[in-house]
Amino acid sequence: MLRILLPVITWALQVVSVASAIIPDIRADTNRDGVVDMEGDSDAGNKAIWTEGRGAIFLPNIGDKHSRCPNTDLNSMPLSNDELSFCNDASGHMLLAPEYAAPLKTMPLPSISDGAIAHVYATPRPAYERVRIFLLDDVESPNSTSSWRLVDRQFNFNATQLRAGLTLGIDGREFVKDSEIWDGHVTINFDVYDTPGSINFVRDSVALKVAPILTHHHLQKVETLVSTWANDTNPVQQYFIEQLDAARKAVDISNPLWLFNQSSDIWAQDVVEPAYASMSGPDGPIAIRIMLRSAQSTRTGGRQVFEQMRGPGFGAFQPSGYSGTGFPGSGFGYHTINSYGNLETIPPHRSKRGIFYKAGRVIQGKHYDSFPAQAVRDLIFSNGVQSTLFLETGWLRVGHVDEFIQFVPYDNDLGFTIAIATPDLAINLFQEAQAAGHGEAMAISFDAQPQIDRFKVDMPLYLNLTINDVLSNATFMEINAYAQKWINHNLDILLSEIPLDRDDVIHVPGLFRDRSGGGVYVNPDGLDFYWPPVLKDEYQLGAFLPGAINGIVVGDQYLSPNPFGPVISGEDILAKAPSY
C-alpha cells in the first residue's frame, strides 16, 4: 500500500514545488472598463468564471477590411451561399483587423528558470475551433497586421518572453449561431512548465465570451438609409429613391443613401437586417456591424449582403439550412415569413415578468402553425439577450409585423410607445366624414394620372371609390373587422409583456383589403410556392391605402408613407389623425 502511494505523493510534491516558485497570472478586461488592469487587481478577482455582470468580452472579427473575399471562383462562376459566406478577416491565420482584437496579458514572471516554457490556448474544443489567439511581437505598432502572429496550442513561449510578460489578442472566427454547438464561452489557459517536456506545470485561466449579436431598435441613432438603386428599366423605383433621398435630407441624415445595385429585388428591408456586436474599449465601445441575410436561400438579392455590404467593419450572417423543420423553417426557398420585414425590435425595457431586455427584444410573426426559419430563431435565442416574442401575422398576404406595428419614441417612463394600425379608427373617420355630408369624397385622394403618364402603368385599383362606396361594401367592412380582430390579438400580446399603459398606444388609421390567393402550392421547378395557401375560414390581407405605420423612425422624426386618405376641407383626414 505504501509503495503504491509513494509515486503519487512524490509527483504532488513536485507540482507544489513548481507552484510555490511560479504563480502564473493571465488577465483580460474582466471588469469591462476597456483596459486590462496590470497595476491593480480590478481584473484579477473572479476572472475564471464568466457572469452577466463580470467577465471579459471579445468580438467576432468577421469583416473584410481589405476587400479580399471573392464573390466568384477562378472561372468567374458564382460561389455558393456557403462558399460566399466563408471568407472574412478571421477565416485565415493573420490578424487583418487588429482593432477588433480583445486584449489579453500575462503578468511578468521574473524568477522563472531559463528552461521554463508556457502554452496559451483556448478550451473547450468548440471554443478552440472558433477563436484565435495572437501574440504581439512589435509593441510599437499594435495596429499593424505584421506585428501579430497566430498562437497555436503547441506554441512554446520561452523564459525571456515570460519574464517580460505576454501581450496577446483574441478574436472570434464566428459568433454564436446555435448554443447547442457553441455557447460563446471560452476559457484561456496559461500553463507554465519548469522545463520543456515536463509533466509538471502550473496553470492560470481567464474566462471570456464572444459578444452577442444584437439587432437595432428605434431609440438608436440612424446614420444611413439603405435601399435599392434602379436604372431606366424601373422608373417607379427611381422615383421612390428620389423621394427617399429628399426625405433623408429633410431629417438631416448626412450620409448618402446606401443602395444595393446587383439585383432587381427592390425590397432591401426584407433581405437584410442590420445588427452589431460590441465590447468595451479604452476610448469607449468598439463595435462591428453584422448584416444578417434573410433565410431565403433562393432569393439571390440577399447575396448582396456579402457581395456589397461585407467590408471594413462590416461582417455578415448566412443562415444555414435545416431539414425536418417544414418548408418555412428550413430557410429554403423564398418564404415571405423569413423576410426581415417580419422582424422588428422593441426598445429596451423591463417586462411585466421582470426580465430586463437591456438591448431590446425581437418580435417576429408566425403564420399560424408555421414559424420563421430555425437558423434565425436559433441565432436570436442562442445569443441570449433579445429573446423573441412571437406575434401572429398569418392573416396578412405578405405576413410581416411591419405592416401593422411600429415602436416610436415617447415621453413616458419607457421612452417609447407602440404605434399600431387601427382599421376601426379609419372606419370611424370615414363615418364621421359621411355624417358631415362628405360621403361622395374620394376614399383615396391619390392623383394617379401624372404617374400613369410618366411610368406608362395601368390605373391602380380602387381609385374611383367614394367614402359611401367603401362604407356600403359589406365585404370590405367584414375584412377590416377581421383585420382589427388580429391586430387587437397582437396588441394584447405586446401589452402582456411591455409595461405600457394602453392609453399611451398610438392608433394610426389603416385599412386593409382581401388579397387571398389560391393555386398550386408547389411550382413545376420544385420550389415551394411563394405564397402559402389560405387556411379555411381565414383571409390573407394587404393594405388598401399606403400604410402610414410602415415608415422610418429617425430620432424624434418620422418618415411616413403618404396615406392618401379622403381630403376634407383641404386636409387628409387620415394623415392628420395620429398625433402625440
C-alpha positions as CSV (number, residue, x, y, z in Angstrom):
1,M,0.0,0.0,0.0
2,L,2.8,2.4,0.9
3,R,4.8,1.6,-2.3
4,I,1.7,2.3,-4.4
5,L,1.1,5.8,-2.9
6,L,4.8,7.0,-3.0
7,P,4.9,8.0,-6.7
8,V,1.6,9.9,-6.3
9,I,3.0,11.7,-3.2
10,T,6.3,12.5,-4.9
11,W,4.5,13.9,-8.0
12,A,2.3,16.1,-5.9
13,L,5.3,17.4,-4.0
14,Q,6.9,18.3,-7.4
15,V,3.9,20.3,-8.5
16,V,3.7,22.1,-5.2
17,S,7.4,22.9,-5.6
18,V,6.9,24.4,-9.0
19,A,3.7,26.2,-7.9
20,S,5.4,27.7,-4.9
21,A,8.0,29.3,-7.2
22,I,5.8,30.3,-10.1
23,I,2.4,32.0,-9.9
24,P,1.2,32.5,-13.5
25,D,-1.4,35.3,-13.9
26,I,-3.2,35.9,-17.2
27,R,-5.7,38.7,-17.4
28,A,-8.4,40.1,-19.7
29,D,-10.7,43.0,-19.4
30,T,-12.8,41.2,-16.8
31,N,-14.4,44.3,-15.3
32,R,-15.3,45.6,-18.8
33,D,-13.8,49.0,-18.4
34,G,-11.9,48.8,-21.7
35,V,-8.4,48.1,-20.4
36,V,-6.5,45.2,-18.8
37,D,-5.5,46.3,-15.3
38,M,-1.9,45.3,-14.7
39,E,-1.2,47.6,-11.8
40,G,-4.1,46.8,-9.5
41,D,-6.4,43.9,-9.0
42,S,-9.6,45.0,-10.7
43,D,-9.3,42.4,-13.4
44,A,-7.7,39.7,-11.1
45,G,-10.6,38.6,-9.0
46,N,-13.2,36.1,-10.1
47,K,-11.7,36.1,-13.6
48,A,-12.1,32.4,-14.3
49,I,-15.9,32.5,-14.1
50,W,-17.9,34.5,-16.6
51,T,-21.2,36.0,-15.4
52,E,-23.6,38.5,-16.9
53,G,-22.2,41.2,-14.7
54,R,-18.5,40.4,-14.9
55,G,-16.2,38.7,-17.4
56,A,-14.3,39.8,-20.5
57,I,-15.9,40.1,-23.9
58,F,-14.4,39.7,-27.3
59,L,-15.6,40.3,-30.9
60,P,-16.3,38.1,-33.9
61,N,-13.7,39.6,-36.2
62,I,-15.7,38.8,-39.4
63,G,-15.4,41.9,-41.5
64,D,-13.4,42.2,-44.7
65,K,-11.0,45.0,-44.1
66,H,-9.0,44.7,-47.3
67,S,-11.9,43.5,-49.6
68,R,-10.1,40.3,-50.2
69,C,-13.1,38.0,-50.1
70,P,-14.2,36.8,-53.5
71,N,-17.8,36.6,-54.9
72,T,-16.8,34.3,-57.8
73,D,-14.4,31.4,-58.3
74,L,-11.3,31.4,-60.6
75,N,-13.5,30.6,-63.5
76,S,-15.8,33.6,-62.7
77,M,-18.6,31.3,-61.6
78,P,-20.7,32.5,-58.7
79,L,-19.8,31.0,-55.3
80,S,-22.5,29.0,-53.5
81,N,-24.1,30.7,-50.5
82,D,-21.9,28.7,-48.1
83,E,-18.7,29.5,-50.1
84,L,-19.7,33.1,-50.3
85,S,-20.1,33.4,-46.6
86,F,-17.0,31.5,-45.5
87,C,-14.4,34.2,-46.1
88,N,-13.8,37.0,-43.6
89,D,-11.0,38.6,-41.7
90,A,-10.9,35.7,-39.2
91,S,-11.1,32.8,-41.7
92,G,-7.3,32.7,-42.1
93,H,-4.2,32.9,-39.9
94,M,-3.5,36.6,-40.0
95,L,-4.9,39.4,-37.7
96,L,-6.1,41.6,-40.6
97,A,-8.1,43.9,-38.3
98,P,-6.2,44.3,-35.0
99,E,-8.6,47.0,-33.9
100,Y,-11.2,44.3,-33.2
101,A,-9.0,42.0,-31.1
102,A,-9.6,42.0,-27.4
103,P,-6.6,42.3,-25.1
104,L,-5.0,39.5,-23.0
105,K,-1.9,40.0,-20.9
106,T,0.2,37.9,-18.6
107,M,2.0,39.3,-15.6
108,P,5.8,39.2,-15.8
109,L,7.4,36.1,-14.2
110,P,10.9,37.4,-13.3
111,S,12.0,34.4,-11.2
112,I,11.5,31.6,-13.7
113,S,14.3,29.4,-14.8
114,D,16.0,29.7,-18.2
115,G,14.4,26.4,-19.3
116,A,10.8,27.4,-18.4
117,I,8.2,27.4,-21.2
118,A,4.5,28.1,-21.4
119,H,1.5,27.4,-23.6
120,V,-1.6,29.7,-24.1
121,Y,-4.7,28.1,-25.5
122,A,-8.5,28.0,-25.5
123,T,-10.9,25.4,-24.2
124,P,-13.3,23.7,-24.6
125,R,-12.8,22.3,-28.1
126,P,-15.8,24.1,-29.7
127,A,-14.3,27.4,-28.5
128,Y,-10.8,26.4,-29.6
129,E,-12.1,25.9,-33.1
130,R,-13.8,29.2,-33.2
131,V,-11.4,31.7,-31.6
132,R,-7.9,32.8,-32.4
133,I,-5.1,34.0,-30.1
134,F,-2.3,36.2,-31.3
135,L,1.0,37.4,-29.8
136,L,2.0,41.0,-30.3
137,D,5.7,40.9,-31.4
138,D,6.0,44.6,-32.1
139,V,4.5,46.6,-29.2
140,E,5.4,49.8,-31.1
141,S,3.0,49.0,-33.9
142,P,-0.1,47.3,-32.4
143,N,-2.3,48.3,-35.4
144,S,-0.2,46.6,-37.9
145,T,-1.0,43.1,-39.0
146,S,2.6,42.2,-39.3
147,S,3.1,42.9,-35.6
148,W,1.0,39.9,-34.6
149,R,1.4,36.2,-35.0
150,L,-1.1,33.4,-34.5
151,V,-0.6,31.3,-31.4
152,D,-1.1,27.5,-31.7
153,R,-1.8,25.4,-28.7
154,Q,1.7,23.8,-29.1
155,F,3.5,27.2,-29.4
156,N,6.2,27.5,-26.8
157,F,6.7,30.8,-25.1
158,N,10.3,31.0,-23.7
159,A,11.6,32.3,-20.5
160,T,12.6,35.7,-22.0
161,Q,9.1,36.3,-23.1
162,L,7.6,35.1,-19.9
163,R,9.8,37.3,-17.8
164,A,8.7,40.4,-19.8
165,G,5.0,39.4,-19.8
166,L,3.0,38.5,-22.9
167,T,0.8,40.9,-24.8
168,L,-1.9,38.9,-26.6
169,G,-5.1,39.5,-28.5
170,I,-8.1,37.3,-29.0
171,D,-10.9,37.4,-31.6
172,G,-13.7,35.1,-32.8
173,R,-13.8,33.3,-36.1
174,E,-17.6,33.4,-35.8
175,F,-20.3,34.4,-33.4
176,V,-22.9,32.3,-31.6
177,K,-25.3,30.8,-34.0
178,D,-26.5,27.7,-32.1
179,S,-25.8,27.4,-28.4
180,E,-26.1,23.6,-28.6
181,I,-22.9,23.7,-30.8
182,W,-21.1,26.6,-29.1
183,D,-22.5,29.0,-26.4
184,G,-19.8,31.6,-26.9
185,H,-17.9,30.9,-23.7
186,V,-14.1,30.3,-23.8
187,T,-11.5,29.7,-21.2
188,I,-8.0,30.9,-22.0
189,N,-5.4,28.8,-20.2
190,F,-1.9,29.8,-19.3
191,D,0.2,26.8,-18.5
192,V,3.8,27.3,-17.3
193,Y,6.3,24.4,-17.3
194,D,9.6,24.3,-15.4
195,T,11.3,22.6,-18.4
196,P,10.2,21.6,-21.9
197,G,8.6,18.2,-21.9
198,S,8.0,18.2,-18.2
199,I,4.7,16.9,-16.8
200,N,4.9,19.5,-14.0
201,F,3.1,22.7,-14.7
202,V,1.0,25.4,-13.0
203,R,-2.0,27.0,-14.7
204,D,-4.0,30.1,-14.6
205,S,-7.1,30.8,-16.5
206,V,-9.4,33.6,-17.5
207,A,-12.9,33.4,-18.9
208,L,-14.3,35.3,-21.8
209,K,-17.4,35.2,-24.0
210,V,-17.9,36.4,-27.6
211,A,-20.1,39.5,-27.8
212,P,-23.8,38.8,-28.6
213,I,-25.3,39.7,-31.9
214,L,-27.9,42.4,-31.4
215,T,-30.5,43.9,-33.7
216,H,-31.1,47.7,-33.7
217,H,-34.1,49.4,-32.1
218,H,-35.7,52.8,-32.9
219,L,-34.2,54.7,-30.0
220,Q,-30.8,54.3,-31.5
221,K,-29.3,56.9,-33.9
222,V,-30.0,56.4,-37.6
223,E,-26.8,57.0,-39.6
224,T,-27.7,55.6,-43.1
225,L,-30.7,54.6,-45.0
226,V,-30.5,51.5,-47.2
227,S,-32.5,50.9,-50.3
228,T,-32.1,49.5,-53.9
229,W,-30.8,51.5,-56.8
230,A,-32.8,51.4,-60.1
231,N,-32.0,52.2,-63.7
232,D,-34.3,53.3,-66.5
233,T,-35.9,49.8,-66.6
234,N,-37.5,50.5,-63.3
235,P,-38.6,54.2,-63.3
236,V,-41.0,53.7,-60.4
237,Q,-38.2,52.7,-58.1
238,Q,-36.1,55.6,-59.4
239,Y,-38.9,57.9,-58.4
240,F,-39.1,56.3,-55.0
241,I,-35.3,56.8,-54.5
242,E,-35.7,60.4,-55.4
243,Q,-38.3,60.9,-52.8
244,L,-36.4,58.9,-50.2
245,D,-33.3,60.9,-50.7
246,A,-35.3,64.2,-50.3
247,A,-36.7,62.9,-47.1
248,R,-33.2,61.9,-45.9
249,K,-32.0,65.5,-46.4
250,A,-35.1,66.8,-44.7
251,V,-34.4,64.9,-41.5
252,D,-30.6,65.8,-41.6
253,I,-29.1,62.4,-42.2
254,S,-25.7,63.4,-43.6
255,N,-24.7,60.0,-45.0
256,P,-25.9,59.5,-48.6
257,L,-28.3,56.6,-49.3
258,W,-26.6,53.2,-49.4
259,L,-28.1,51.4,-52.4
260,F,-27.9,47.8,-53.5
261,N,-27.2,47.6,-57.2
262,Q,-26.7,44.0,-58.2
263,S,-30.4,42.8,-58.1
264,S,-33.8,43.9,-59.3
265,D,-35.2,42.9,-55.9
266,I,-36.2,46.3,-54.5
267,W,-37.2,45.1,-51.0
268,A,-33.9,46.0,-49.2
269,Q,-35.7,45.8,-45.8
270,D,-36.6,42.2,-46.4
271,V,-33.2,40.8,-47.4
272,V,-31.1,42.4,-44.7
273,E,-31.4,43.2,-41.0
274,P,-28.6,45.4,-39.6
275,A,-27.1,44.1,-36.3
276,Y,-24.0,44.7,-34.3
277,A,-21.6,43.3,-31.7
278,S,-19.6,45.4,-29.2
279,M,-17.1,45.3,-26.4
280,S,-15.6,47.9,-24.2
281,G,-12.5,49.8,-25.4
282,P,-10.1,52.3,-23.8
283,D,-11.9,55.2,-25.5
284,G,-15.4,53.8,-25.4
285,P,-17.3,50.9,-27.1
286,I,-15.7,49.1,-30.0
287,A,-18.4,47.7,-32.3
288,I,-18.5,45.7,-35.5
289,R,-21.6,45.7,-37.7
290,I,-23.1,42.3,-38.6
291,M,-25.5,42.4,-41.5
292,L,-28.0,39.5,-41.3
293,R,-29.0,37.9,-44.6
294,S,-32.6,36.7,-44.7
295,A,-33.2,32.9,-44.5
296,Q,-34.4,32.7,-48.1
297,S,-31.8,30.6,-49.9
298,T,-33.1,31.1,-53.4
299,R,-33.6,34.9,-53.0
300,T,-30.5,36.0,-54.9
301,G,-30.8,39.6,-53.8
302,G,-29.8,38.5,-50.4
303,R,-26.3,37.6,-51.7
304,Q,-25.6,41.3,-51.9
305,V,-25.2,41.3,-48.1
306,F,-21.9,39.6,-48.7
307,E,-21.1,40.9,-52.2
308,Q,-21.6,44.6,-51.4
309,M,-22.0,45.2,-47.6
310,R,-19.3,42.9,-46.2
311,G,-16.2,45.1,-45.8
312,P,-14.2,47.1,-43.3
313,G,-16.1,46.9,-40.0
314,F,-18.9,45.0,-41.6
315,G,-19.5,41.3,-41.3
316,A,-22.4,39.2,-42.4
317,F,-24.5,36.2,-41.4
318,Q,-25.6,33.4,-43.8
319,P,-28.4,31.4,-42.2
320,S,-27.7,27.7,-42.5
321,G,-30.3,25.3,-43.9
322,Y,-32.3,22.9,-41.7
323,S,-34.1,19.8,-42.6
324,G,-37.2,18.4,-40.8
325,T,-38.5,21.8,-39.8
326,G,-41.0,22.3,-42.6
327,F,-40.6,24.5,-45.6
328,P,-40.5,27.9,-43.9
329,G,-38.4,26.7,-41.0
330,S,-35.8,25.3,-43.3
331,G,-34.8,28.7,-44.8
332,F,-35.0,27.1,-48.2
333,G,-36.8,28.9,-51.0
334,Y,-38.4,32.4,-50.8
335,H,-40.9,32.3,-48.0
336,T,-42.1,35.8,-47.0
337,I,-42.3,34.7,-43.4
338,N,-38.5,34.8,-43.5
339,S,-38.2,38.3,-44.8
340,Y,-36.9,40.8,-42.3
341,G,-40.0,43.0,-42.6
342,N,-41.2,40.3,-40.3
343,L,-38.6,41.1,-37.7
344,E,-38.5,44.2,-35.6
345,T,-37.1,45.1,-32.2
346,I,-38.9,46.5,-29.1
347,P,-36.6,49.1,-27.5
348,P,-35.0,48.3,-24.1
349,H,-37.4,47.7,-21.2
350,R,-38.1,45.5,-18.2
351,S,-41.0,43.2,-19.0
352,K,-44.0,42.7,-16.7
353,R,-42.4,39.4,-15.8
354,G,-39.4,41.2,-14.5
355,I,-37.0,40.4,-17.3
356,F,-34.7,43.2,-18.3
357,Y,-34.2,43.4,-22.1
358,K,-31.2,45.8,-22.0
359,A,-30.7,45.8,-25.7
360,G,-34.4,45.5,-26.6
361,R,-36.4,42.4,-27.6
362,V,-37.0,40.9,-31.1
363,I,-40.5,40.4,-32.4
364,Q,-41.3,38.1,-35.3
365,G,-44.5,37.0,-36.9
366,K,-45.6,33.4,-37.1
367,H,-48.1,32.2,-39.7
368,Y,-50.4,30.1,-37.5
369,D,-48.5,26.8,-37.2
370,S,-45.5,27.9,-39.2
371,F,-42.6,29.7,-37.6
372,P,-39.7,31.7,-39.2
373,A,-36.5,29.9,-40.1
374,Q,-34.9,27.8,-37.4
375,A,-31.5,29.3,-38.2
376,V,-32.7,32.8,-37.3
377,R,-34.6,31.7,-34.3
378,D,-31.5,29.8,-33.0
379,L,-29.4,32.9,-33.6
380,I,-31.6,35.1,-31.5
381,F,-32.2,32.6,-28.8
382,S,-28.6,31.4,-28.5
383,N,-27.2,34.9,-28.1
384,G,-29.4,35.1,-25.0
385,V,-30.2,38.8,-24.9
386,Q,-33.2,39.6,-27.2
387,S,-35.4,36.5,-26.8
388,T,-38.1,36.5,-29.5
389,L,-41.7,37.4,-28.8
390,F,-43.9,35.9,-31.5
391,L,-46.9,37.7,-32.9
392,E,-49.5,36.4,-35.4
393,T,-49.1,37.6,-39.0
394,G,-50.7,34.7,-40.9
395,W,-53.7,36.9,-41.6
396,L,-51.7,39.1,-43.9
397,R,-50.8,38.2,-47.5
398,V,-47.1,39.1,-47.1
399,G,-47.3,38.3,-43.4
400,H,-44.9,40.9,-41.8
401,V,-45.0,42.6,-38.5
402,D,-44.0,45.9,-40.0
403,E,-47.4,46.0,-41.8
404,F,-49.2,46.9,-38.6
405,I,-46.8,47.7,-35.8
406,Q,-44.2,50.3,-35.0
407,F,-42.2,51.4,-32.0
408,V,-41.6,55.1,-31.6
409,P,-40.0,57.5,-29.1
410,Y,-42.5,58.7,-26.5
411,D,-42.4,60.9,-23.4
412,N,-43.1,58.3,-20.7
413,D,-41.0,56.2,-18.3
414,L,-40.2,53.7,-21.0
415,G,-39.1,56.3,-23.5
416,F,-41.2,54.7,-26.3
417,T,-44.6,53.5,-27.1
418,I,-46.4,51.3,-29.6
419,A,-47.9,52.7,-32.8
420,I,-50.4,50.4,-34.4
421,A,-52.5,50.3,-37.5
422,T,-56.2,50.6,-36.5
423,P,-58.9,49.8,-39.0
424,D,-61.6,50.8,-36.5
425,L,-60.2,54.3,-36.4
426,A,-60.1,54.7,-40.1
427,I,-63.7,53.4,-40.4
428,N,-64.8,55.9,-37.7
429,L,-63.1,58.7,-39.6
430,F,-64.9,57.7,-42.8
431,Q,-68.2,57.5,-41.0
432,E,-67.7,60.9,-39.4
433,A,-66.9,62.4,-42.8
434,Q,-70.0,60.7,-44.3
435,A,-72.2,62.1,-41.5
436,A,-70.9,65.5,-42.2
437,G,-72.1,65.3,-45.8
438,H,-68.8,64.2,-47.4
439,G,-69.8,60.7,-48.5
440,E,-69.1,61.4,-52.1
441,A,-65.5,62.4,-51.4
442,M,-63.0,60.1,-52.9
443,A,-61.8,57.4,-50.4
444,I,-58.3,57.6,-52.0
445,S,-57.2,61.1,-52.8
446,F,-54.1,60.0,-54.9
447,D,-54.0,61.6,-58.3
448,A,-52.6,58.8,-60.4
449,Q,-52.6,60.4,-63.8
450,P,-49.2,62.0,-63.6
451,Q,-47.6,58.7,-62.7
452,I,-49.7,56.8,-65.3
453,D,-48.3,59.3,-67.9
454,R,-44.8,59.2,-66.6
455,F,-44.4,55.4,-66.0
456,K,-46.9,54.0,-68.6
457,V,-48.6,51.9,-66.0
458,D,-52.2,50.9,-65.6
459,M,-54.7,52.8,-63.4
460,P,-54.4,51.5,-59.8
461,L,-57.3,49.7,-58.2
462,Y,-60.0,51.4,-56.1
463,L,-59.2,54.9,-57.1
464,N,-62.7,55.6,-58.2
465,L,-64.3,54.6,-54.9
466,T,-66.0,57.1,-52.7
467,I,-66.4,57.1,-48.9
468,N,-70.0,56.0,-49.4
469,D,-68.8,53.1,-51.7
470,V,-66.4,51.9,-49.0
471,L,-68.8,52.0,-46.1
472,S,-71.6,50.3,-48.1
473,N,-69.4,47.4,-49.1
474,A,-70.2,44.6,-46.7
475,T,-67.2,42.5,-47.7
476,F,-64.8,45.4,-47.2
477,M,-66.3,46.1,-43.7
478,E,-66.0,42.4,-42.8
479,I,-62.4,42.3,-44.0
480,N,-61.4,45.2,-41.8
481,A,-63.3,43.8,-38.8
482,Y,-61.2,40.6,-39.4
483,A,-58.0,42.7,-39.5
484,Q,-59.0,44.6,-36.3
485,K,-59.5,41.2,-34.5
486,W,-56.0,40.1,-35.3
487,I,-54.5,43.5,-34.6
488,N,-56.2,43.5,-31.2
489,H,-54.8,40.0,-30.5
490,N,-51.3,41.1,-31.3
491,L,-51.6,44.3,-29.2
492,D,-52.7,42.2,-26.3
493,I,-49.6,40.0,-26.7
494,L,-47.4,43.1,-26.6
495,L,-49.1,44.7,-23.7
496,S,-48.9,41.4,-21.7
497,E,-45.1,41.8,-21.9
498,I,-44.4,45.5,-22.1
499,P,-45.3,47.7,-19.1
500,L,-47.0,50.2,-21.2
501,D,-50.3,52.0,-20.4
502,R,-52.9,51.0,-23.1
503,D,-53.9,54.7,-23.2
504,D,-50.3,55.5,-24.4
505,V,-50.7,53.4,-27.6
506,I,-50.8,55.5,-30.7
507,H,-53.5,54.4,-33.1
508,V,-52.8,55.0,-36.7
509,P,-55.7,54.7,-39.2
510,G,-55.1,51.9,-41.6
511,L,-57.4,49.9,-43.9
512,F,-57.0,46.5,-45.5
513,R,-58.3,44.6,-48.5
514,D,-58.6,41.0,-49.3
515,R,-55.6,39.6,-51.2
516,S,-56.2,35.9,-50.5
517,G,-54.8,33.8,-53.3
518,G,-55.2,30.2,-54.4
519,G,-53.4,27.9,-56.7
520,V,-50.9,25.0,-56.6
521,Y,-48.6,25.1,-53.6
522,V,-45.6,23.5,-55.4
523,N,-44.2,25.0,-58.6
524,P,-43.0,22.9,-61.6
525,D,-39.4,23.8,-60.7
526,G,-39.7,22.0,-57.4
527,L,-39.6,25.1,-55.3
528,D,-42.5,25.6,-52.9
529,F,-44.8,28.4,-53.8
530,Y,-44.1,32.0,-52.9
531,W,-47.5,32.4,-51.2
532,P,-48.7,29.9,-48.6
533,P,-52.2,28.5,-49.0
534,V,-55.1,30.3,-47.4
535,L,-56.4,28.4,-44.4
536,K,-60.1,27.6,-44.0
537,D,-62.1,30.5,-42.5
538,E,-59.1,32.8,-42.8
539,Y,-58.0,35.6,-45.2
540,Q,-54.8,37.0,-46.4
541,L,-54.9,40.8,-46.4
542,G,-52.9,43.7,-47.8
543,A,-53.0,47.4,-47.4
544,F,-56.0,49.2,-49.0
545,L,-54.1,52.5,-48.6
546,P,-50.4,53.2,-48.2
547,G,-49.6,52.1,-44.6
548,A,-48.5,55.1,-42.6
549,I,-47.5,52.7,-39.9
550,N,-44.7,51.3,-42.1
551,G,-42.4,54.3,-42.0
552,I,-38.9,55.1,-40.8
553,V,-38.2,56.4,-37.3
554,V,-35.4,58.9,-37.3
555,G,-34.9,60.2,-33.7
556,D,-38.0,62.2,-32.9
557,Q,-39.0,62.5,-36.5
558,Y,-41.0,60.0,-38.6
559,L,-40.8,59.5,-42.3
560,S,-44.3,58.3,-43.2
561,P,-45.8,56.9,-46.4
562,N,-48.5,59.3,-47.5
563,P,-51.8,57.5,-46.8
564,F,-53.7,59.5,-49.5
565,G,-56.9,59.4,-47.5
566,P,-60.0,61.4,-48.2
567,V,-59.4,65.1,-48.4
568,I,-62.0,67.2,-46.5
569,S,-61.7,71.0,-46.3
570,G,-58.2,70.7,-47.7
571,E,-56.9,68.2,-45.2
572,D,-56.2,64.5,-45.5
573,I,-58.4,63.1,-42.6
574,L,-56.1,60.0,-42.2
575,A,-52.8,61.9,-42.3
576,K,-53.8,64.3,-39.6
577,A,-55.3,61.7,-37.2
578,P,-52.3,60.3,-35.4
579,S,-50.7,62.8,-33.1
580,Y,-48.7,62.7,-29.9
